Amino acid sequence: MYDRILKRMRGKIRTRQYVMTLHAEEEMDDDDLSIFDVERGILTGRIVERQKDRVTAGWKYLVEGETIAGDPVVVVGKLSVTGKLVIITVYLV
């Protein structure tokens, strides 16, 4: 359903055009995840939900994929006006 968005997100990962929020970094640490797990989550995943951000009114997407170890992970991200992918949060399922 969101193939075009997912393709853009994957392109941003492949070209390293993304930023992590402090919250996402804290959640990665809490779940013992690396940046490679986040990247793999988007590269192997699919968008399972689209949500409207209450603060910015922009769209954010929940991508369900796999970590390097094969564990299920959800990465929440949005495409910013600067052209970068913003990783909002990440968590194990």
N, C-alpha and C positions, 0 to 999 in steps of 0.2 A: 504494500500500500504506500509506503514511504520510500520507495526504491531510489528516487532521485536524491532525497535528503541523505540517505545512508551512503550512497555513492560519494556525495560531497564530503561527508564526515570521514569516510575511509581515505579519501584523497588528502584531507588535512592531516590525518595520522601519518600517511606515507611520506608526506613532504615536511613533516614536523611543524606544521602551522597550527599548533594548539597550545593552550595555556591551561594550567590546573588552578582551581581555586584553593585557598588555604583549607577550606572544609574538605575538599576532595583529598588533599594530601594527608590530612588528619585521619580520614576514614581509611585510606590506603594503609597507613601505619597501624591502625587498630586491627585491620584484617590481615596484616602481614602480606600485603600485596605490593608488587613492584610496578614501575611504569610500563614494563613489558606486559604485565597482566592486563593493564588498562588498554594498551594498544591492541593486544590480541582480542580482548573482549569486543572491541569495535570491529576489528577486521574479520572476526568469525561470527559476529552476532547479527541480530535482526531487531528492527524497531518493534517493540511490543506495545508501546503506548506513547501518545503525544499529550502534553499537558501545557496549559497556559500559565505562564509565570505571573503570580499575583502582583509582584512589584513592577515589573517592566512590561507586562502584557504581551511579552514575546513567547514564542513556542520553545519548549524544551522536549527532548526525546529520551525515552528509556530504551537503551540497547541491551538486550540480553545475549550474552555470548559466553565464551570459555576463557579461563586463565591459561597460562602456560602449562599448569599441571592438569588441566581439563576440568577444573571446578567451575560450576555455573556462577557467573558474575553479572551484575547490572551496572552499566555506566550511564549516568545521566549527563547529557550535554546539550549545548545549543550552538548555533552558528551566529556569531556576533556581527555587528555592523562593521567591524574592522576587518572582516573576512577570515577571522580565525575561529577554530572550534574551541569552545570553552567547556572544559570538563567540570561539572558542578559538583558531582559526588560519585562515589563508586562503592558498591557493597557486594558481599557474597550472598548468594541465595540460599 
